[in-house]
Amino acid sequence: MRSSLRKHESLVLGMLRRHGPLTRGELGDLSGLSRTTIYTVVGALLDSGAVRASVPTVGGRGRGRGRPAEQLSLNLRVADLLGIDFARQTVRVATMTAAHGRISSASRQHGPDASWEERIDIARWLTGRLTGGTPRLDTLGGIGVGLTGPVGPPGEALPGSVHRDAVSALVSERFGMPACLDSNTRLATLAERTWGAAVDEQDVLYLCLSHSVGGGLVVGGTLHRGAHGVSGQFGHITVDPEGESCPCGRVGCLETVASIGAVLGAHGSATDVPQLVAALDAGDEAAYAALARAGTFTGKVLADLCNAVGPGVIVLGGELTGAGPALMEPLRRELDANATCRGSRPPPRVRPAELGDAGAALGALALLLHRP
């Protein structure tokens, strides 16, 4: 439903760009959309500020027929939307002008000890770079922010999470308006569903295999957060009760076998993913074994998740997916063997993420666009 609305919004915005101010009736005639759809779409665009309405003075269209028909036009000064992803030692920013649909993104790395004030200053600098100078804070229509780890409701501290209230207050202070916060893996899920590998899909499971392991769910076309904002913590599903200790305090979580650090540790020589891939290319059996173990455990977890929530599409992201078949073949094998999707029900489709490192920042934009 929401994806159809977005398509209709793009159609209406395109016609207003081409033809100038139009009434609702004229938009209906040009687009072929029903009157009900036109009123729904126009209402959403008016609410977002992408379109403005005005009534012509007497002498224009509508004279002699009572009150002139309201005309709709693009709000050429519409506020920009800003998405920020405070990732691991990197700040990523994406901007979008709602009335024109233009999206730009940029990123900058920082040291492991950078303060939140420093990271937010980087976000301001990147925003200015994308907008051609000092950021015009007075034109911002919304800010979405992605954070690592679980992100619960305001006022609720979650184990392993940053202090969201403190970050929210700092962002609001530096940018002059409140921000919408969520976990960056959930935002990446929303971005892939809005612009990436799962466009128009109603039920999506996203899993990111990176320095940590997490993901998100779209259920019935809507991002699922859970009662306390902890949905998507797939990396903390137990896969080996006798395994390694996890930073979350438990033992044998998926993150202890399928994160970048865990796989590099199991290999023993490679210090980053490109070195691990080079070892694969050289036929290194230890590299194949480390990735096969990670892929096997990941496939079993995905199968259990599929049995629980029944996604139509699984999207896999994160740097480890660059290992290719060495990871994906054992993952797919375990998923197919353990997901109860035999018979008339097709197995879940597995797709690589399409939006890369910018996914969470783009998801922060999508979060604003999907605001009720």
C-alpha positions in Angstrom: 0.0 0.0 0.0 2.7 2.5 1.0 4.9 1.6 -2.0 1.9 2.3 -4.3 1.4 5.6 -2.6 5.0 6.5 -3.1 4.7 5.8 -6.8 1.6 7.9 -7.1 3.4 10.7 -5.2 6.3 10.6 -7.6 3.8 10.8 -10.5 2.0 13.8 -9.1 5.3 15.6 -8.3 6.5 15.0 -11.8 3.3 16.5 -13.3 3.6 19.6 -11.1 7.2 20.0 -12.2 6.2 19.7 -15.9 2.9 21.6 -16.0 3.1 24.1 -13.1 0.1 24.7 -10.7 -2.8 22.3 -11.2 -6.1 21.6 -9.5 -6.9 18.2 -8.1 -9.3 17.6 -11.0 -6.6 18.5 -13.6 -4.1 16.1 -11.8 -6.7 13.4 -12.0 -7.3 14.0 -15.7 -3.6 14.0 -16.5 -2.6 11.0 -14.4 -5.7 8.8 -14.8 -5.7 8.2 -11.0 -9.1 8.0 -9.3 -10.4 11.0 -7.3 -10.0 9.1 -4.0 -6.3 8.3 -4.9 -5.6 11.9 -5.9 -7.0 13.2 -2.6 -5.0 10.7 -0.6 -1.8 11.5 -2.5 -2.2 15.2 -2.4 -3.0 15.1 1.3 0.3 13.2 2.0 2.3 15.7 -0.1 0.7 18.7 1.6 1.4 17.1 5.0 5.1 16.6 4.1 5.4 20.1 2.8 6.5 19.0 -0.7 3.4 20.6 -2.2 1.5 23.8 -1.3 -2.0 24.9 -2.0 -3.4 28.3 -2.9 -6.7 29.7 -4.1 -6.5 31.9 -7.3 -7.8 35.5 -7.1 -11.1 36.2 -8.8 -10.4 36.5 -12.5 -8.5 33.2 -12.8 -9.9 29.7 -13.3 -13.2 29.1 -11.6 -14.7 32.6 -12.0 -18.5 32.5 -12.2 -18.6 29.0 -10.6 -18.4 30.0 -7.0 -15.1 29.8 -5.0 -12.2 29.1 -7.4 -10.7 25.7 -7.3 -7.6 25.2 -5.1 -4.4 25.0 -7.1 -1.5 22.9 -6.1 2.2 23.6 -6.8 5.6 22.4 -5.8 7.0 24.0 -2.7 10.3 25.1 -4.3 11.6 26.0 -0.9 10.7 22.7 0.7 12.9 21.6 3.5 15.6 19.1 3.1 15.4 15.8 4.9 18.6 14.6 6.6 19.7 11.1 7.5 22.7 10.4 9.7 24.3 7.0 10.5 26.7 7.0 13.4 28.3 3.7 12.4 31.5 2.1 13.8 34.2 4.9 13.5 32.4 6.4 10.6 29.7 9.1 10.2 27.5 8.8 7.1 25.1 11.4 6.0 22.4 11.4 3.3 20.2 14.4 2.2 17.0 14.4 0.2 14.8 17.3 -1.1 11.3 15.9 -0.8 9.8 17.8 -3.7 12.5 16.8 -6.1 13.6 13.4 -4.8 17.3 14.1 -5.2 19.4 12.1 -2.8 23.1 12.7 -2.0 25.4 11.0 0.5 28.8 11.4 2.0 30.9 9.8 4.8 33.9 10.5 7.0 35.9 8.3 9.3 36.9 9.2 12.8 39.0 7.7 15.6 37.7 5.2 18.1 37.7 7.7 20.9 35.8 10.5 19.2 33.2 12.1 21.4 29.6 12.4 20.5 30.1 16.1 20.1 32.9 15.5 17.6 30.8 13.0 15.7 27.9 15.3 15.5 30.2 18.1 14.3 31.3 15.7 11.5 27.7 15.2 10.6 27.2 19.0 10.4 30.3 19.3 8.2 29.1 16.5 5.9 25.7 18.1 5.6 27.2 21.4 4.6 29.4 19.6 2.0 26.3 18.0 0.5 24.3 21.3 0.5 27.1 23.5 -0.9 28.4 25.2 2.2 27.2 25.9 5.7 24.1 23.8 6.3 20.9 25.7 6.1 19.4 24.5 9.4 16.4 26.7 8.9 15.4 24.6 5.9 15.5 21.2 7.5 12.2 19.4 7.5 13.3 16.3 9.5 16.3 14.4 10.8 16.6 10.7 11.0 19.5 9.1 13.0 20.9 5.6 13.0 22.7 4.2 16.1 24.6 1.0 16.6 23.0 -1.6 18.9 19.5 -1.8 20.3 17.6 1.5 20.3 14.6 1.5 22.6 12.0 4.2 23.3 13.0 7.5 24.8 13.8 7.3 28.5 14.5 3.6 28.4 18.1 2.4 28.7 18.8 -0.9 27.0 21.8 -3.2 27.7 24.5 -2.7 25.1 23.0 0.5 23.7 24.3 4.0 23.6 22.4 6.6 25.7 19.8 7.5 23.0 18.4 10.4 25.1 21.8 12.0 25.3 22.5 11.6 21.6 19.0 12.9 20.7 19.5 16.0 22.9 22.9 16.7 21.3 21.6 16.3 17.7 18.6 18.5 18.5 20.9 21.1 20.0 23.4 21.2 17.1 20.7 20.9 14.3 18.0 22.9 15.9 15.2 20.3 15.8 14.3 16.9 17.2 15.5 13.8 15.6 13.9 10.4 14.9 16.2 7.6 16.1 16.4 3.9 15.4 19.0 1.2 15.1 21.2 1.4 12.0 20.5 -2.2 11.0 16.7 -1.7 11.2 17.2 1.5 9.1 19.2 -0.5 6.6 16.3 -2.9 6.4 13.9 -0.1 5.7 16.2 1.3 3.0 16.5 -2.0 1.2 12.7 -2.3 1.2 12.3 1.3 0.0 15.1 1.6 -2.6 17.2 -1.6 -2.7 17.0 -5.3 -2.9 13.4 -5.7 -1.5 11.4 -2.9 -3.2 7.7 -3.5 -2.8 8.1 -6.7 -0.8 5.7 -6.9 2.2 7.7 -9.3 4.4 11.5 -8.9 4.5 14.2 -10.2 6.8 17.5 -8.3 6.6 20.7 -9.7 8.2 24.0 -7.8 8.3 27.3 -9.7 8.9 29.8 -7.1 9.8 31.8 -6.2 12.9 28.6 -7.0 14.8 25.6 -9.1 13.6 22.2 -7.7 13.5 19.2 -7.0 11.2 15.6 -6.1 11.0 12.2 -7.1 9.9 9.6 -5.6 7.7 6.2 -7.2 8.4 3.2 -6.4 6.3 5.1 -3.5 4.7 5.9 -1.9 8.0 9.2 -1.8 9.9 8.9 -4.0 13.0 10.5 -2.6 16.2 9.1 -4.8 18.9 7.6 -3.7 22.2 10.9 -2.3 23.6 12.8 -1.5 20.5 14.9 -4.7 20.5 13.7 -6.3 17.3 16.4 -7.3 14.9 19.1 -8.5 17.5 19.6 -11.7 15.5 23.3 -11.8 16.4 22.4 -12.7 19.9 20.6 -15.9 19.1 22.5 -18.8 20.7 24.1 -21.2 18.2 26.7 -22.9 20.3 25.9 -23.3 24.0 29.6 -24.3 24.6 31.0 -21.5 22.6 32.7 -18.2 23.1 31.5 -15.5 25.4 29.7 -12.6 23.7 29.9 -8.9 24.6 26.2 -9.1 25.4 27.0 -11.3 28.4 25.8 -14.6 27.0 27.7 -17.5 25.5 27.7 -18.9 21.9 25.7 -16.1 20.2 25.7 -16.0 16.4 27.9 -12.9 16.6 30.7 -15.0 18.2 31.0 -17.1 15.0 29.7 -15.0 12.1 31.0 -11.5 12.8 34.1 -10.2 11.1 36.2 -10.5 14.2 35.0 -14.0 14.8 35.8 -15.2 11.3 39.2 -13.5 11.2 40.0 -15.1 14.6 39.0 -18.5 13.4 41.2 -18.1 10.3 44.2 -16.9 12.4 46.2 -15.0 9.8 44.0 -12.5 7.9 43.6 -9.1 9.6 40.7 -7.8 7.4 38.1 -9.1 5.0 40.1 -8.3 1.8 43.0 -10.4 3.2 40.5 -13.2 3.9 39.2 -13.0 0.3 42.8 -13.1 -1.0 43.4 -16.2 1.1 40.3 -17.8 -0.5 41.6 -17.0 -3.9 44.8 -18.7 -3.0 43.0 -21.8 -2.0 43.6 -21.4 1.8 41.7 -24.3 3.5 41.6 -22.4 6.8 39.8 -19.5 5.2 37.2 -21.9 3.6 36.7 -23.6 7.0 36.2 -20.4 8.9 33.6 -19.1 6.4 31.9 -22.5 6.1 31.4 -22.5 9.9 30.0 -19.0 9.9 27.8 -19.7 6.9 26.4 -23.0 8.4 25.5 -21.3 11.7 24.0 -18.3 9.9 21.9 -20.6 7.7 20.5 -22.4 10.7 19.5 -19.2 12.4 17.9 -17.8 9.2 15.9 -21.1 8.9 14.6 -20.7 12.4 13.7 -17.1 11.8 11.9 -18.0 8.6 10.0 -20.7 10.4 9.0 -18.0 13.0 8.1 -15.0 10.8 7.8 -16.3 7.3 9.6 -13.7 5.2 9.2 -13.7 1.4 12.7 -12.3 0.9 16.0 -12.4 2.9 18.5 -9.6 2.2 22.1 -10.2 3.3 24.4 -7.3 3.8 27.7 -6.5 5.5 31.3 -6.9 4.5 31.5 -10.7 5.1 29.1 -11.2 2.2 32.0 -10.2 0.0 33.5 -13.7 0.6 31.0 -15.0 -1.9 30.3 -18.7 -2.3 32.6 -19.8 0.5 30.0 -18.2 2.9 26.8 -18.3 0.8 26.8 -22.0 -0.2 26.9 -23.5 3.3 24.4 -20.8 4.4 22.0 -21.6 1.6 22.4 -25.3 2.2 21.4 -25.0 5.9 18.6 -22.6 5.1 17.1 -25.0 2.5 17.5 -28.0 4.8 15.9 -26.5 7.9 13.3 -24.0 6.7 9.9 -25.6 6.7 8.8 -24.3 3.3 8.3 -27.5 1.4 5.3 -28.3 -0.7 3.3 -25.5 -2.2 5.0 -22.8 -0.3 8.1 -21.4 -2.1 11.4 -21.1 -0.2 12.4 -17.6 0.8 14.4 -15.8 -1.8 17.9 -14.7 -0.7 19.3 -11.5 -2.2 22.4 -9.5 -1.6 21.9 -6.0 -0.2 22.1 -3.3 -2.9 22.7 -0.1 -1.0 26.1 -0.9 0.6 27.6 1.3 3.4 25.1 4.1 2.8 22.1 1.8 3.6 21.5 3.0 7.2 21.8 6.7 6.3 19.4 6.2 3.4 17.2 4.3 5.9 17.1 7.3 8.1 15.7 9.2 5.2 13.1 6.5 4.5 12.2 6.6 8.2 11.2 10.2 7.7 9.3 9.5 4.5 7.4 6.7 6.2 6.3 8.8 9.2 2.6 8.4 9.8 
